[in-house]
Amino acid sequence: MRFKIFITIVSLIAFSNCSALAWGWVKLPDGVTWEHPGTLDRTPAEGFPVHFPEEAGMDSKPLVEYSQKLRKEKTEVRSLLILKDGNLIWERYAGGISRNHNHNMYSVTKSMLSLLLGICYSNSCGVNLDESLARAEENLPGILPSELAGKESIRLKDALRMSSGMGWDSFPKKEEIRTDADPLAVAWEPSLSSPPGTKFEYSNGDSQLAAGYLEAKSGKSLYEYAKNTAFSWLGIRGEEWYTASSGRQTGGFGLRLRAIDMAKLGQLYLEGGKWHGKQILRPEWIAWTLEPGVEHRYGLHWWLHEFEGKSTFMATGKGGQFIYVIPHRKIVVVITSAIWDKPSEVLLASVLESVKASVQSRDKLVAREKEEAVLRELKLARKSSLDPKLKDGADETKLAIQPGHQPSHP
């Protein structure tokens, strides 16, 4: 009898250990952080309640099938998060990446800059979309009066709508904004090639002009202002922002964020500028942001789009970085990836197709087998290996060990 009891206890321990390996906490090799458990961890994810898709009125099957497709095709999608009604209903990481990894935002940085200007406006620091950038920035260090001459007609909204008229595409030194000691000084060098507000010309130069305006109004660098406001209020951590030797951050690129922090940015805009009941952005700033400029698909450093025939908007970055906001569905989609072998718009379209199938499905009943399928797939995605060929030229994600660490290169 004692022998049978001993065998039973050993079996239970073995089963428990097996279950812990399969479903328990999994320590990453570097020992810095911990991944999710195999069972759904209901602990709020940095303020977001965690639910299965069905609990938020969505069908998990299309999302699971899409994740399987990504694994089969070895598509370099590193993070895919979905918020519905403020609930985190899908949090997929691939290749050993976790919630605590930050990612190169590329041009999503531009939308963060727009947010910071909106915060400055909302706190009555003198931001005016019709103000002359040259006059606002003439006293900033490193700016030559000769470079500002004749450019007084460029307004803040012209730069935010990528219509400053500075002729950035034909400027021979445009790439120097990535490496020069002072990116703002470089941004003021081109000559006007068209009247401000008349021609769309996407550039990092216009973003840097807008960044200089924020510096002039706030009296702080981009990063310092962000740390004191948006990053602090939204609980953003583990971020990095490229800083030139002049001490200035780049306004059009260079920011690194965790995917969960990208989701916070999208949710803030979805909620009309409110965060946990606090009005961070005035409603009129968001309305202005979503007004098209010369380019009908572009507002104030945010792209304008459609989903199910209704207006949506997004922040986008090279290689497949997206914050996609669907107001009529109360959904935020976040994607980080390294897609270099095809247009990133192809990736976005495929993600949105899976979201569309999920929200339009009639099979949204909670079912144990569907929950198990979700957990199984998310675990397989975390353990998957990505195609090394797609990593050529791509920045690796970094563990966010030192919040606020500034990398030495863009």
HELIX and SHEET records of a PDB file:
HELIX    1   1 ARG A    2  TRP A   23  1                                  22    
HELIX    2   2 PRO A   53  ALA A   56  5                                   4    
HELIX    3   3 SER A   60  LYS A   72  1                                  13    
HELIX    4   4 VAL A  108  SER A  122  1                                  15    
HELIX    5   5 LEU A  133  GLU A  137  1                                   5    
HELIX    6   6 PRO A  145  LEU A  148  1                                   4    
HELIX    7   7 LEU A  156  LEU A  160  1                                   5    
HELIX    8   8 TRP A  168  SER A  170  5                                   3    
HELIX    9   9 LYS A  174  ARG A  178  5                                   5    
HELIX   10  10 PRO A  183  ALA A  187  1                                   5    
HELIX   11  11 ASN A  204  SER A  218  1                                  15    
HELIX   12  12 LEU A  222  ASN A  228  1                                   7    
HELIX   13  13 ALA A  230  LEU A  234  1                                   5    
HELIX   14  14 ALA A  259  LEU A  270  1                                  12    
HELIX   15  15 PRO A  283  THR A  289  1                                   7    
HELIX   16  16 PRO A  327  ARG A  329  5                                   3    
HELIX   17  17 SER A  344  GLN A  360  1                                  17    
HELIX   18  18 ARG A  368  LYS A  383  1                                  16    
HELIX   19  19 PRO A  388  LYS A  391  5                                   4    
SHEET    1   A 6 ASN A  87  TYR A  93  0                                        
SHEET    2   A 6 VAL A  77  LYS A  84 -1                                        
SHEET    3   A 6 ILE A 331  SER A 337 -1                                        
SHEET    4   A 6 GLN A 321  ILE A 326 -1                                        
SHEET    5   A 6 LYS A 310  GLY A 317 -1                                        
SHEET    6   A 6 TRP A 303  PHE A 307 -1                                        
SHEET    1   B 4 GLU A 240  TRP A 241  0                                        
SHEET    2   B 4 LEU A 255  ARG A 258 -1                                        
SHEET    3   B 4 HIS A 101  ASN A 104 -1                                        
SHEET    4   B 4 LYS A 398  LEU A 399 -1                                        
SHEET    1   C 2 LYS A 274  TRP A 275  0                                        
SHEET    2   C 2 LYS A 278  GLN A 279 -1                                        
END                                                                             
